[in-house]
Amino acid sequence: MPVSDESWSAFAARFEVGSVVHGDVVSVVPFGAFIRIDEVDGFAPAREWPIPLEEGTVVPVRIAAIDAESRRFAVHPA
């Protein structure tokens, strides 16, 4: 689902690489999970997590990368 201009602008204004926040695990795939922070979904690679992530849980994350052009971000465990 595409990210709205408003949602991305709010996310980009509030967070930067290194920010530590809590995110909702919204989807789990074989290679990782998608984490929602402020209405924007980012990716959590499975290889970075010591435990499997479960859909519906809230996890502490550190924003590892932000790609403003493609409106994507990646997170690692906090």
Secondary structure, 3 states (H helix, E strand, C coil): CCCCHHHHHHHHHHCCCCCEEEEEEEEEECCEEEEEECCEEEEEEHHHCCCCCCCCCEEEEEEEEEECCCCEEEEEEC
